Amino acid sequence: MLLSSPLVATVGLSLSIPLALASDVLRGRARLNGSLLLGMMLVSSGFLALVGGGAHHPSAPHGQGRHATPSCEHRGH
């Protein structure tokens, strides 16, 4: 599946937030607490749910996404 829809790209950019927090924790510039961990998990799980769920974009070619329908070529027309 091609993951280049505007929605996937925008949500993917939001992954910079938990990655920056993880980098700060690893470098010792921030302390990991419950709210940071919860925020990192929510943003990351939202992206994984979007990508793993096979989000269908209306302009995606047939055969991509969860709700794709067979094309006319497969029906013998």
PQR file with spaces between the fields and no chain letter, atoms N, CA, C, O and H, PARSE charges and radii, in Angstrom:
ATOM       1  N    MET     1       0.845   -1.177    0.000 -0.4000 1.5000
ATOM       2  CA   MET     1       0.000    0.000    0.000 -0.0000 2.0000
ATOM       3  C    MET     1       0.890    1.240    0.000  0.5500 1.7000
ATOM       4  O    MET     1       1.851    1.331    0.764 -0.5500 1.4000
ATOM       5  N    LEU     2       0.562    2.169   -0.849 -0.4000 1.5000
ATOM       6  CA   LEU     2       1.304    3.415   -0.936 -0.0000 2.0000
ATOM       7  C    LEU     2       0.845    4.353    0.171  0.5500 1.7000
ATOM       8  O    LEU     2      -0.342    4.667    0.265 -0.5500 1.4000
ATOM       9  H    LEU     2      -0.219    2.095   -1.470  0.4000 1.0000
ATOM      10  N    LEU     3       1.770    4.800    1.008 -0.4000 1.5000
ATOM      11  CA   LEU     3       1.417    5.632    2.162 -0.0000 2.0000
ATOM      12  C    LEU     3       1.772    7.089    1.898  0.5500 1.7000
ATOM      13  O    LEU     3       2.588    7.673    2.611 -0.5500 1.4000
ATOM      14  H    LEU     3       2.734    4.545    0.932  0.4000 1.0000
ATOM      15  N    SER     4       1.161    7.675    0.875 -0.4000 1.5000
ATOM      16  CA   SER     4       1.498    9.054    0.566 -0.0000 2.0000
ATOM      17  C    SER     4       0.279    9.971    0.551  0.5500 1.7000
ATOM      18  O    SER     4       0.334   11.054   -0.030 -0.5500 1.4000
ATOM      19  H    SER     4       0.498    7.201    0.296  0.4000 1.0000
ATOM      20  N    SER     5      -0.801    9.563    1.171 -0.4000 1.5000
ATOM      21  CA   SER     5      -1.965   10.429    1.218 -0.0000 2.0000
ATOM      22  C    SER     5      -1.666   11.615    2.137  0.5500 1.7000
ATOM      23  O    SER     5      -0.809   11.508    3.013 -0.5500 1.4000
ATOM      24  H    SER     5      -0.845    8.682    1.644  0.4000 1.0000
ATOM      25  N    PRO     6      -2.348   12.726    1.954 -0.5600 1.5000
ATOM      26  CA   PRO     6      -2.109   13.890    2.822  0.2800 2.0000
ATOM      27  C    PRO     6      -2.337   13.586    4.302  0.5500 1.7000
ATOM      28  O    PRO     6      -1.627   14.105    5.163 -0.5500 1.4000
ATOM      29  N    LEU     7      -3.322   12.750    4.593 -0.4000 1.5000
ATOM      30  CA   LEU     7      -3.597   12.411    5.987 -0.0000 2.0000
ATOM      31  C    LEU     7      -2.434   11.653    6.613  0.5500 1.7000
ATOM      32  O    LEU     7      -1.993   11.987    7.713 -0.5500 1.4000
ATOM      33  H    LEU     7      -3.899   12.329    3.893  0.4000 1.0000
ATOM      34  N    VAL     8      -1.936   10.636    5.917 -0.4000 1.5000
ATOM      35  CA   VAL     8      -0.826    9.838    6.444 -0.0000 2.0000
ATOM      36  C    VAL     8       0.427   10.699    6.575  0.5500 1.7000
ATOM      37  O    VAL     8       1.168   10.564    7.549 -0.5500 1.4000
ATOM      38  H    VAL     8      -2.294   10.365    5.023  0.4000 1.0000
ATOM      39  N    ALA     9       0.673   11.579    5.607 -0.4000 1.5000
ATOM      40  CA   ALA     9       1.851   12.445    5.675 -0.0000 2.0000
ATOM      41  C    ALA     9       1.763   13.402    6.853  0.5500 1.7000
ATOM      42  O    ALA     9       2.755   13.615    7.550 -0.5500 1.4000
ATOM      43  H    ALA     9       0.071   11.688    4.816  0.4000 1.0000
ATOM      44  N    THR    10       0.599   13.978    7.085 -0.4000 1.5000
ATOM      45  CA   THR    10       0.435   14.921    8.195 -0.0000 2.0000
ATOM      46  C    THR    10       0.583   14.225    9.545  0.5500 1.7000
ATOM      47  O    THR    10       1.269   14.725   10.437 -0.5500 1.4000
ATOM      48  H    THR    10      -0.207   13.805    6.519  0.4000 1.0000
ATOM      49  N    VAL    11      -0.055   13.086    9.686 -0.4000 1.5000
ATOM      50  CA   VAL    11       0.053   12.345   10.946 -0.0000 2.0000
ATOM      51  C    VAL    11       1.476   11.829   11.125  0.5500 1.7000
ATOM      52  O    VAL    11       1.983   11.792   12.247 -0.5500 1.4000
ATOM      53  H    VAL    11      -0.612   12.680    8.961  0.4000 1.0000
ATOM      54  N    GLY    12       2.123   11.433   10.038 -0.4000 1.5000
ATOM      55  CA   GLY    12       3.515   10.988   10.127 -0.0000 2.0000
ATOM      56  C    GLY    12       4.432   12.090   10.608  0.5500 1.7000
ATOM      57  O    GLY    12       5.371   11.833   11.363 -0.5500 1.4000
ATOM      58  H    GLY    12       1.712   11.463    9.127  0.4000 1.0000
ATOM      59  N    LEU    13       4.172   13.321   10.181 -0.4000 1.5000
ATOM      60  CA   LEU    13       4.979   14.449   10.665 -0.0000 2.0000
ATOM      61  C    LEU    13       4.816   14.655   12.164  0.5500 1.7000
ATOM      62  O    LEU    13       5.732   15.134   12.832 -0.5500 1.4000
ATOM      63  H    LEU    13       3.410   13.531    9.568  0.4000 1.0000
ATOM      64  N    SER    14       3.662   14.300   12.687 -0.4000 1.5000
ATOM      65  CA   SER    14       3.453   14.460   14.128 -0.0000 2.0000
ATOM      66  C    SER    14       4.296   13.486   14.939  0.5500 1.7000
ATOM      67  O    SER    14       4.425   13.647   16.152 -0.5500 1.4000
ATOM      68  H    SER    14       2.918   13.911   12.145  0.4000 1.0000
ATOM      69  N    LEU    15       4.876   12.474   14.285 -0.4000 1.5000
ATOM      70  CA   LEU    15       5.763   11.551   14.999 -0.0000 2.0000
ATOM      71  C    LEU    15       7.046   12.233   15.461  0.5500 1.7000
ATOM      72  O    LEU    15       7.772   11.684   16.289 -0.5500 1.4000
ATOM      73  H    LEU    15       4.772   12.344   13.299  0.4000 1.0000
ATOM      74  N    SER    16       7.332   13.419   14.940 -0.4000 1.5000
ATOM      75  CA   SER    16       8.517   14.144   15.407 -0.0000 2.0000
ATOM      76  C    SER    16       8.390   14.520   16.882  0.5500 1.7000
ATOM      77  O    SER    16       9.401   14.707   17.559 -0.5500 1.4000
ATOM      78  H    SER    16       6.741   13.865   14.268  0.4000 1.0000
ATOM      79  N    ILE    17       7.161   14.633   17.388 -0.4000 1.5000
ATOM      80  CA   ILE    17       6.959   14.986   18.799 -0.0000 2.0000
ATOM      81  C    ILE    17       7.450   13.875   19.723  0.5500 1.7000
ATOM      82  O    ILE    17       8.313   14.130   20.562 -0.5500 1.4000
ATOM      83  H    ILE    17       6.340   14.480   16.838  0.4000 1.0000
ATOM      84  N    PRO    18       6.925   12.638   19.600 -0.5600 1.5000
ATOM      85  CA   PRO    18       7.436   11.605   20.509  0.2800 2.0000
ATOM      86  C    PRO    18       8.903   11.266   20.256  0.5500 1.7000
ATOM      87  O    PRO    18       9.618   10.906   21.191 -0.5500 1.4000
ATOM      88  N    LEU    19       9.360   11.372   19.018 -0.4000 1.5000
ATOM      89  CA   LEU    19      10.774   11.096   18.751 -0.0000 2.0000
ATOM      90  C    LEU    19      11.676   12.141   19.390  0.5500 1.7000
ATOM      91  O    LEU    19      12.747   11.805   19.896 -0.5500 1.4000
ATOM      92  H    LEU    19       8.779   11.664   18.258  0.4000 1.0000
ATOM      93  N    ALA    20      11.262   13.401   19.376 -0.4000 1.5000
ATOM      94  CA   ALA    20      12.041   14.448   20.030 -0.0000 2.0000
ATOM      95  C    ALA    20      12.055   14.249   21.544  0.5500 1.7000
ATOM      96  O    ALA    20      13.085   14.451   22.188 -0.5500 1.4000
ATOM      97  H    ALA    20      10.392   13.675   18.965  0.4000 1.0000
ATOM      98  N    LEU    21      10.925   13.858   22.109 -0.4000 1.5000
ATOM      99  CA   LEU    21      10.877   13.587   23.550 -0.0000 2.0000
ATOM     100  C    LEU    21      11.769   12.404   23.919  0.5500 1.7000
ATOM     101  O    LEU    21      12.480   12.447   24.923 -0.5500 1.4000
ATOM     102  H    LEU    21      10.089   13.695   21.586  0.4000 1.0000
ATOM     103  N    ALA    22      11.731   11.352   23.109 -0.4000 1.5000
ATOM     104  CA   ALA    22      12.585   10.189   23.374 -0.0000 2.0000
ATOM     105  C    ALA    22      14.058   10.574   23.282  0.5500 1.7000
ATOM     106  O    ALA    22      14.875   10.113   24.079 -0.5500 1.4000
ATOM     107  H    ALA    22      11.154   11.317   22.293  0.4000 1.0000
ATOM     108  N    SER    23      14.391   11.412   22.319 -0.4000 1.5000
ATOM     109  CA   SER    23      15.770   11.880   22.184 -0.0000 2.0000
ATOM     110  C    SER    23      16.203   12.688   23.401  0.5500 1.7000
ATOM     111  O    SER    23      17.316   12.517   23.899 -0.5500 1.4000
ATOM     112  H    SER    23      13.728   11.787   21.672  0.4000 1.0000
ATOM     113  N    ASP    24      15.332   13.561   23.876 -0.4000 1.5000
ATOM     114  CA   ASP    24      15.653   14.357   25.063 -0.0000 2.0000
ATOM     115  C    ASP    24      15.845   13.481   26.296  0.5500 1.7000
ATOM     116  O    ASP    24      16.733   13.737   27.109 -0.5500 1.4000
ATOM     117  H    ASP    24      14.428   13.699   23.472  0.4000 1.0000
ATOM     118  N    VAL    25      15.021   12.453   26.435 -0.4000 1.5000
ATOM     119  CA   VAL    25      15.149   11.549   27.587 -0.0000 2.0000
ATOM     120  C    VAL    25      16.457   10.769   27.494  0.5500 1.7000
ATOM     121  O    VAL    25      17.161   10.618   28.492 -0.5500 1.4000
ATOM     122  H    VAL    25      14.300   12.245   25.774  0.4000 1.0000
ATOM     123  N    LEU    26      16.783   10.275   26.308 -0.4000 1.5000
ATOM     124  CA   LEU    26      18.013    9.498   26.136 -0.0000 2.0000
ATOM     125  C    LEU    26      19.267   10.347   26.367  0.5500 1.7000
ATOM     126  O    LEU    26      20.275    9.841   26.861 -0.5500 1.4000
ATOM     127  H    LEU    26      16.210   10.397   25.497  0.4000 1.0000
ATOM     128  N    ARG    27      19.207   11.625   26.015 -0.4000 1.5000
ATOM     129  CA   ARG    27      20.357   12.508   26.211 -0.0000 2.0000
ATOM     130  C    ARG    27      20.397   13.120   27.608  0.5500 1.7000
ATOM     131  O    ARG    27      21.324   13.858   27.941 -0.5500 1.4000
ATOM     132  H    ARG    27      18.388   12.035   25.614  0.4000 1.0000
ATOM     133  N    GLY    28      19.392   12.812   28.421 -0.4000 1.5000
ATOM     134  CA   GLY    28      19.380   13.308   29.792 -0.0000 2.0000
ATOM     135  C    GLY    28      18.900   14.742   29.934  0.5500 1.7000
ATOM     136  O    GLY    28      19.126   15.362   30.973 -0.5500 1.4000
ATOM     137  H    GLY    28      18.639   12.212   28.150  0.4000 1.0000
ATOM     138  N    ARG    29      18.257   15.273   28.935 -0.4000 1.5000
ATOM     139  CA   ARG    29      17.764   16.652   28.994 -0.0000 2.0000
ATOM     140  C    ARG    29      16.338   16.740   29.504  0.5500 1.7000
ATOM     141  O    ARG    29      15.842   17.834   29.772 -0.5500 1.4000
ATOM     142  H    ARG    29      18.074   14.770   28.090  0.4000 1.0000
ATOM     143  N    ALA    30      15.676   15.602   29.641 -0.4000 1.5000
ATOM     144  CA   ALA    30      14.313   15.568   30.182 -0.0000 2.0000
ATOM     145  C    ALA    30      14.164   14.288   30.993  0.5500 1.7000
ATOM     146  O    ALA    30      14.831   13.286   30.735 -0.5500 1.4000
ATOM     147  H    ALA    30      16.079   14.714   29.424  0.4000 1.0000
ATOM     148  N    ARG    31      13.281   14.345   31.968 -0.4000 1.5000
ATOM     149  CA   ARG    31      12.997   13.160   32.777 -0.0000 2.0000
ATOM     150  C    ARG    31      11.686   12.564   32.313  0.5500 1.7000
ATOM     151  O    ARG    31      10.699   13.270   32.109 -0.5500 1.4000
ATOM     152  H    ARG    31      12.739   15.159   32.178  0.4000 1.0000
ATOM     153  N    LEU    32      11.695   11.261   32.150 -0.4000 1.5000
ATOM     154  CA   LEU    32      10.500   10.568   31.692 -0.0000 2.0000
ATOM     155  C    LEU    32       9.508   10.474   32.849  0.5500 1.7000
ATOM     156  O    LEU    32       9.830    9.953   33.916 -0.5500 1.4000
ATOM     157  H    LEU    32      12.497   10.687   32.315  0.4000 1.0000
ATOM     158  N    ASN    33       8.304   10.982   32.624 -0.4000 1.5000
ATOM     159  CA   ASN    33       7.248   10.858   33.628 -0.0000 2.0000
ATOM     160  C    ASN    33       6.003   10.296   32.952  0.5500 1.7000
ATOM     161  O    ASN    33       5.998   10.051   31.746 -0.5500 1.4000
ATOM     162  H    ASN    33       8.042   11.406   31.757  0.4000 1.0000
ATOM     163  N    GLY    34       4.976   10.100   33.716 -0.4000 1.5000
ATOM     164  CA   GLY    34       3.768    9.458   33.197 -0.0000 2.0000
ATOM     165  C    GLY    34       3.103   10.216   32.069  0.5500 1.7000
ATOM     166  O    GLY    34       2.643    9.611   31.100 -0.5500 1.4000
ATOM     167  H    GLY    34       4.980   10.299   34.696  0.4000 1.0000
ATOM     168  N    SER    35       3.046   11.537   32.180 -0.4000 1.5000
ATOM     169  CA   SER    35       2.362   12.304   31.136 -0.0000 2.0000
ATOM     170  C    SER    35       3.153   12.298   29.824  0.5500 1.7000
ATOM     171  O    SER    35       2.555   12.256   28.749 -0.5500 1.4000
ATOM     172  H    SER    35       3.420   12.029   32.967  0.4000 1.0000
ATOM     173  N    LEU    36       4.485   12.339   29.897 -0.4000 1.5000
ATOM     174  CA   LEU    36       5.287   12.253   28.677 -0.0000 2.0000
ATOM     175  C    LEU    36       5.134   10.887   28.023  0.5500 1.7000
ATOM     176  O    LEU    36       4.978   10.789   26.806 -0.5500 1.4000
ATOM     177  H    LEU    36       4.971   12.372   30.771  0.4000 1.0000
ATOM     178  N    LEU    37       5.177    9.855   28.818 -0.4000 1.5000
ATOM     179  CA   LEU    37       5.033    8.505   28.296 -0.0000 2.0000
ATOM     180  C    LEU    37       3.653    8.298   27.675  0.5500 1.7000
ATOM     181  O    LEU    37       3.538    7.701   26.605 -0.5500 1.4000
ATOM     182  H    LEU    37       5.303    9.935   29.807  0.4000 1.0000
ATOM     183  N    LEU    38       2.625    8.779   28.330 -0.4000 1.5000
ATOM     184  CA   LEU    38       1.265    8.658   27.802 -0.0000 2.0000
ATOM     185  C    LEU    38       1.131    9.406   26.474  0.5500 1.7000
ATOM     186  O    LEU    38       0.561    8.875   25.521 -0.5500 1.4000
ATOM     187  H    LEU    38       2.719    9.265   29.199  0.4000 1.0000
ATOM     188  N    GLY    39       1.643   10.617   26.405 -0.4000 1.5000
ATOM     189  CA   GLY    39       1.576   11.390   25.171 -0.0000 2.0000
ATOM     190  C    GLY    39       2.321   10.727   24.030  0.5500 1.7000
ATOM     191  O    GLY    39       1.831   10.689   22.901 -0.5500 1.4000
ATOM     192  H    GLY    39       2.106   11.049   27.179  0.4000 1.0000
ATOM     193  N    MET    40       3.509   10.201   24.320 -0.4000 1.5000
ATOM     194  CA   MET    40       4.293    9.506   23.297 -0.0000 2.0000
ATOM     195  C    MET    40       3.547    8.272   22.785  0.5500 1.7000
ATOM     196  O    MET    40       3.535    8.001   21.585 -0.5500 1.4000
ATOM     197  H    MET    40       3.907   10.231   25.237  0.4000 1.0000
ATOM     198  N    MET    41       2.933    7.538   23.692 -0.4000 1.5000
ATOM     199  CA   MET    41       2.208    6.329   23.303 -0.0000 2.0000
ATOM     200  C    MET    41       0.958    6.664   22.494  0.5500 1.7000
ATOM     201  O    MET    41       0.641    5.961   21.535 -0.5500 1.4000
ATOM     202  H    MET    41       2.943    7.758   24.668  0.4000 1.0000
ATOM     203  N    LEU    42       0.247    7.723   22.864 -0.4000 1.5000
ATOM     204  CA   LEU    42      -0.968    8.080   22.136 -0.0000 2.0000
ATOM     205  C    LEU    42      -0.674    8.532   20.710  0.5500 1.7000
ATOM     206  O    LEU    42      -1.356    8.119   19.772 -0.5500 1.4000
ATOM     207  H    LEU    42       0.505    8.294   23.643  0.4000 1.0000
ATOM     208  N    VAL    43       0.333    9.372   20.546 -0.4000 1.5000
ATOM     209  CA   VAL    43       0.678    9.843   19.201 -0.0000 2.0000
ATOM     210  C    VAL    43       1.183    8.683   18.349  0.5500 1.7000
ATOM     211  O    VAL    43       0.786    8.542   17.192 -0.5500 1.4000
ATOM     212  H    VAL    43       0.887    9.708   21.308  0.4000 1.0000
ATOM     213  N    SER    44       2.047    7.862   18.911 -0.4000 1.5000
ATOM     214  CA   SER    44       2.593    6.727   18.157 -0.0000 2.0000
ATOM     215  C    SER    44       1.513    5.710   17.801  0.5500 1.7000
ATOM     216  O    SER    44       1.483    5.211   16.676 -0.5500 1.4000
ATOM     217  H    SER    44       2.369    7.977   19.851  0.4000 1.0000
ATOM     218  N    SER    45       0.630    5.397   18.745 -0.4000 1.5000
ATOM     219  CA   SER    45      -0.418    4.414   18.467 -0.0000 2.0000
ATOM     220  C    SER    45      -1.429    4.957   17.460  0.5500 1.7000
ATOM     221  O    SER    45      -1.990    4.187   16.680 -0.5500 1.4000
ATOM     222  H    SER    45       0.655    5.803   19.658  0.4000 1.0000
ATOM     223  N    GLY    46      -1.673    6.268   17.463 -0.4000 1.5000
ATOM     224  CA   GLY    46      -2.562    6.847   16.458 -0.0000 2.0000
ATOM     225  C    GLY    46      -2.011    6.680   15.056  0.5500 1.7000
ATOM     226  O    GLY    46      -2.753    6.360   14.127 -0.5500 1.4000
ATOM     227  H    GLY    46      -1.218    6.893   18.097  0.4000 1.0000
ATOM     228  N    PHE    47      -0.712    6.896   14.896 -0.4000 1.5000
ATOM     229  CA   PHE    47      -0.092    6.718   13.591 -0.0000 2.0000
ATOM     230  C    PHE    47      -0.117    5.261   13.172  0.5500 1.7000
ATOM     231  O    PHE    47      -0.431    4.948   12.024 -0.5500 1.4000
ATOM     232  H    PHE    47      -0.109    7.156   15.650  0.4000 1.0000
ATOM     233  N    LEU    48       0.210    4.373   14.090 -0.4000 1.5000
ATOM     234  CA   LEU    48       0.217    2.943   13.760 -0.0000 2.0000
ATOM     235  C    LEU    48      -1.187    2.445   13.423  0.5500 1.7000
ATOM     236  O    LEU    48      -1.348    1.591   12.550 -0.5500 1.4000
ATOM     237  H    LEU    48       0.465    4.628   15.023  0.4000 1.0000
ATOM     238  N    ALA    49      -2.198    2.969   14.104 -0.4000 1.5000
ATOM     239  CA   ALA    49      -3.573    2.571   13.800 -0.0000 2.0000
ATOM     240  C    ALA    49      -3.977    3.058   12.417  0.5500 1.7000
ATOM     241  O    ALA    49      -4.682    2.355   11.692 -0.5500 1.4000
ATOM     242  H    ALA    49      -2.068    3.662   14.812  0.4000 1.0000
ATOM     243  N    LEU    50      -3.544    4.240   12.051 -0.4000 1.5000
ATOM     244  CA   LEU    50      -3.871    4.785   10.738 -0.0000 2.0000
ATOM     245  C    LEU    50      -3.193    3.981    9.631  0.5500 1.7000
ATOM     246  O    LEU    50      -3.827    3.633    8.635 -0.5500 1.4000
ATOM     247  H    LEU    50      -2.972    4.810   12.640  0.4000 1.0000
ATOM     248  N    VAL    51      -1.917    3.690    9.805 -0.4000 1.5000
ATOM     249  CA   VAL    51      -1.168    2.963    8.785 -0.0000 2.0000
ATOM     250  C    VAL    51      -1.582    1.492    8.761  0.5500 1.7000
ATOM     251  O    VAL    51      -1.788    0.927    7.686 -0.5500 1.4000
ATOM     252  H    VAL    51      -1.402    3.973   10.614  0.4000 1.0000
ATOM     253  N    GLY    52      -1.701    0.885    9.898 -0.4000 1.5000
ATOM     254  CA   GLY    52      -2.052   -0.534    9.969 -0.0000 2.0000
ATOM     255  C    GLY    52      -3.493   -0.814    9.608  0.5500 1.7000
ATOM     256  O    GLY    52      -3.829   -1.929    9.209 -0.5500 1.4000
ATOM     257  H    GLY    52      -1.533    1.343   10.771  0.4000 1.0000
ATOM     258  N    GLY    53      -4.351    0.185    9.744 -0.4000 1.5000
ATOM     259  CA   GLY    53      -5.760   -0.002    9.433 -0.0000 2.0000
ATOM     260  C    GLY    53      -6.068    0.072    7.964  0.5500 1.7000
ATOM     261  O    GLY    53      -7.214   -0.143    7.567 -0.5500 1.4000
ATOM     262  H    GLY    53      -4.079    1.090   10.068  0.4000 1.0000
ATOM     263  N    GLY    54      -5.082    0.369    7.140 -0.4000 1.5000
ATOM     264  CA   GLY    54      -5.315    0.437    5.706 -0.0000 2.0000
ATOM     265  C    GLY    54      -6.219    1.594    5.337  0.5500 1.7000
ATOM     266  O    GLY    54      -7.182    1.415    4.592 -0.5500 1.4000
ATOM     267  H    GLY    54      -4.152    0.544    7.462  0.4000 1.0000
ATOM     268  N    ALA    55      -5.923    2.770    5.846 -0.4000 1.5000
ATOM     269  CA   ALA    55      -6.743    3.945    5.553 -0.0000 2.0000
ATOM     270  C    ALA    55      -6.884    4.109    4.047  0.5500 1.7000
ATOM     271  O    ALA    55      -5.899    4.079    3.309 -0.5500 1.4000
ATOM     272  H    ALA    55      -5.140    2.915    6.451  0.4000 1.0000
ATOM     273  N    HIS    56      -8.104    4.279    3.610 -0.4000 1.5000
ATOM     274  CA   HIS    56      -8.371    4.383    2.175 -0.0000 2.0000
ATOM     275  C    HIS    56      -8.582    5.840    1.807  0.5500 1.7000
ATOM     276  O    HIS    56      -9.398    6.537    2.409 -0.5500 1.4000
ATOM     277  H    HIS    56      -8.904    4.304    4.209  0.4000 1.0000
ATOM     278  N    HIS    57      -7.853    6.277    0.833 -0.4000 1.5000
ATOM     279  CA   HIS    57      -7.983    7.635    0.319 -0.0000 2.0000
ATOM     280  C    HIS    57      -8.776    7.543   -0.979  0.5500 1.7000
ATOM     281  O    HIS    57      -8.511    6.659   -1.793 -0.5500 1.4000
ATOM     282  H    HIS    57      -7.190    5.710    0.343  0.4000 1.0000
ATOM     283  N    PRO    58      -9.745    8.435   -1.193 -0.5600 1.5000
ATOM     284  CA   PRO    58     -10.577    8.328   -2.385  0.2800 2.0000
ATOM     285  C    PRO    58      -9.802    8.310   -3.702  0.5500 1.7000
ATOM     286  O    PRO    58     -10.275    7.726   -4.677 -0.5500 1.4000
ATOM     287  N    SER    59      -8.638    8.926   -3.754 -0.4000 1.5000
ATOM     288  CA   SER    59      -7.887    8.959   -5.008 -0.0000 2.0000
ATOM     289  C    SER    59      -6.920    7.789   -5.142  0.5500 1.7000
ATOM     290  O    SER    59      -6.176    7.716   -6.120 -0.5500 1.4000
ATOM     291  H    SER    59      -8.253    9.400   -2.962  0.4000 1.0000
ATOM     292  N    ALA    60      -6.919    6.873   -4.175 -0.4000 1.5000
ATOM     293  CA   ALA    60      -6.014    5.723   -4.236 -0.0000 2.0000
ATOM     294  C    ALA    60      -6.456    4.781   -5.349  0.5500 1.7000
ATOM     295  O    ALA    60      -7.651    4.600   -5.582 -0.5500 1.4000
ATOM     296  H    ALA    60      -7.523    6.932   -3.381  0.4000 1.0000
ATOM     297  N    PRO    61      -5.483    4.180   -6.037 -0.5600 1.5000
ATOM     298  CA   PRO    61      -5.829    3.218   -7.089  0.2800 2.0000
ATOM     299  C    PRO    61      -6.574    2.030   -6.512  0.5500 1.7000
ATOM     300  O    PRO    61      -6.476    1.743   -5.319 -0.5500 1.4000
ATOM     301  N    HIS    62      -7.324    1.336   -7.373 -0.4000 1.5000
ATOM     302  CA   HIS    62      -8.056    0.157   -6.914 -0.0000 2.0000
ATOM     303  C    HIS    62      -7.090   -0.870   -6.348  0.5500 1.7000
ATOM     304  O    HIS    62      -5.972   -1.037   -6.836 -0.5500 1.4000
ATOM     305  H    HIS    62      -7.404    1.570   -8.342  0.4000 1.0000
ATOM     306  N    GLY    63      -7.548   -1.552   -5.308 -0.4000 1.5000
ATOM     307  CA   GLY    63      -6.730   -2.579   -4.692 -0.0000 2.0000
ATOM     308  C    GLY    63      -5.922   -2.054   -3.521  0.5500 1.7000
ATOM     309  O    GLY    63      -5.223   -2.823   -2.861 -0.5500 1.4000
ATOM     310  H    GLY    63      -8.456   -1.417   -4.911  0.4000 1.0000
ATOM     311  N    GLN    64      -6.005   -0.757   -3.249 -0.4000 1.5000
ATOM     312  CA   GLN    64      -5.294   -0.194   -2.112 -0.0000 2.0000
ATOM     313  C    GLN    64      -6.315    0.294   -1.113  0.5500 1.7000
ATOM     314  O    GLN    64      -7.341    0.862   -1.488 -0.5500 1.4000
ATOM     315  H    GLN    64      -6.573   -0.132   -3.785  0.4000 1.0000
ATOM     316  N    GLY    65      -6.042    0.075    0.143 -0.4000 1.5000
ATOM     317  CA   GLY    65      -6.943    0.534    1.184 -0.0000 2.0000
ATOM     318  C    GLY    65      -7.938   -0.547    1.562  0.5500 1.7000
ATOM     319  O    GLY    65      -8.084   -1.554    0.871 -0.5500 1.4000
ATOM     320  H    GLY    65      -5.209   -0.387    0.448  0.4000 1.0000
ATOM     321  N    ARG    66      -8.596   -0.323    2.638 -0.4000 1.5000
ATOM     322  CA   ARG    66      -9.502   -1.308    3.203 -0.0000 2.0000
ATOM     323  C    ARG    66     -10.784   -1.441    2.385  0.5500 1.7000
ATOM     324  O    ARG    66     -11.316   -2.544    2.265 -0.5500 1.4000
ATOM     325  H    ARG    66      -8.478    0.496    3.200  0.4000 1.0000
ATOM     326  N    HIS    67     -11.292   -0.349    1.821 -0.4000 1.5000
ATOM     327  CA   HIS    67     -12.587   -0.364    1.156 -0.0000 2.0000
ATOM     328  C    HIS    67     -12.465   -0.346   -0.360  0.5500 1.7000
ATOM     329  O    HIS    67     -13.341    0.175   -1.049 -0.5500 1.4000
ATOM     330  H    HIS    67     -10.860    0.548    1.919  0.4000 1.0000
ATOM     331  N    ALA    68     -11.397   -0.904   -0.873 -0.4000 1.5000
ATOM     332  CA   ALA    68     -11.195   -0.899   -2.323 -0.0000 2.0000
ATOM     333  C    ALA    68     -12.165   -1.874   -2.982  0.5500 1.7000
ATOM     334  O    ALA    68     -12.499   -2.919   -2.423 -0.5500 1.4000
ATOM     335  H    ALA    68     -10.685   -1.327   -0.313  0.4000 1.0000
ATOM     336  N    THR    69     -12.604   -1.510   -4.172 -0.4000 1.5000
ATOM     337  CA   THR    69     -13.509   -2.372   -4.917 -0.0000 2.0000
ATOM     338  C    THR    69     -12.784   -2.904   -6.142  0.5500 1.7000
ATOM     339  O    THR    69     -11.830   -2.279   -6.606 -0.5500 1.4000
ATOM     340  H    THR    69     -12.333   -0.661   -4.626  0.4000 1.0000
ATOM     341  N    PRO    70     -13.210   -4.033   -6.675 -0.5600 1.5000
ATOM     342  CA   PRO    70     -12.554   -4.577   -7.862  0.2800 2.0000
ATOM     343  C    PRO    70     -12.727   -3.640   -9.039  0.5500 1.7000
ATOM     344  O    PRO    70     -13.755   -2.976   -9.164 -0.5500 1.4000
ATOM     345  N    SER    71     -11.745   -3.586   -9.884 -0.4000 1.5000
ATOM     346  CA   SER    71     -11.830   -2.724  -11.060 -0.0000 2.0000
ATOM     347  C    SER    71     -12.585   -3.443  -12.171  0.5500 1.7000
ATOM     348  O    SER    71     -12.819   -4.649  -12.097 -0.5500 1.4000
ATOM     349  H    SER    71     -10.909   -4.126   -9.782  0.4000 1.0000
ATOM     350  N    CYS    72     -12.963   -2.694  -13.197 -0.4000 1.5000
ATOM     351  CA   CYS    72     -13.695   -3.257  -14.334 -0.0000 2.0000
ATOM     352  C    CYS    72     -12.855   -4.270  -15.088  0.5500 1.7000
ATOM     353  O    CYS    72     -13.407   -5.162  -15.731 -0.5500 1.4000
ATOM     354  H    CYS    72     -12.774   -1.714  -13.257  0.4000 1.0000
ATOM     355  N    GLU    73     -11.536   -4.157  -15.027 -0.4000 1.5000
ATOM     356  CA   GLU    73     -10.660   -5.080  -15.761 -0.0000 2.0000
ATOM     357  C    GLU    73     -10.823   -6.507  -15.253  0.5500 1.7000
ATOM     358  O    GLU    73     -10.677   -7.452  -16.027 -0.5500 1.4000
ATOM     359  H    GLU    73     -11.087   -3.432  -14.505  0.4000 1.0000
ATOM     360  N    HIS    74     -11.116   -6.677  -13.992 -0.4000 1.5000
ATOM     361  CA   HIS    74     -11.233   -8.015  -13.419 -0.0000 2.0000
ATOM     362  C    HIS    74     -12.596   -8.632  -13.677  0.5500 1.7000
ATOM     363  O    HIS    74     -12.782   -9.825  -13.434 -0.5500 1.4000
ATOM     364  H    HIS    74     -11.235   -5.909  -13.364  0.4000 1.0000
ATOM     365  N    ARG    75     -13.547   -7.859  -14.159 -0.4000 1.5000
ATOM     366  CA   ARG    75     -14.887   -8.376  -14.420 -0.0000 2.0000
ATOM     367  C    ARG    75     -15.051   -8.798  -15.880  0.5500 1.7000
ATOM     368  O    ARG    75     -16.115   -9.281  -16.266 -0.5500 1.4000
ATOM     369  H    ARG    75     -13.396   -6.890  -14.356  0.4000 1.0000
ATOM     370  N    GLY    76     -14.021   -8.621  -16.687 -0.4000 1.5000
ATOM     371  CA   GLY    76     -14.088   -9.036  -18.072 -0.0000 2.0000
ATOM     372  C    GLY    76     -14.691   -7.995  -19.003  0.5500 1.7000
ATOM     373  O    GLY    76     -15.081   -8.346  -20.117 -0.5500 1.4000
ATOM     374  H    GLY    76     -13.156   -8.228  -16.374  0.4000 1.0000
ATOM     375  N    HIS    77     -14.784   -6.748  -18.608 -0.4000 1.5000
ATOM     376  CA   HIS    77     -15.346   -5.694  -19.460 -0.0000 2.0000
ATOM     377  C    HIS    77     -14.285   -5.057  -20.283  0.5500 1.7000
ATOM     378  O    HIS    77     -14.571   -4.148  -21.062 -0.5500 1.4000
ATOM     379  H    HIS    77     -14.467   -6.462  -17.703  0.4000 1.0000
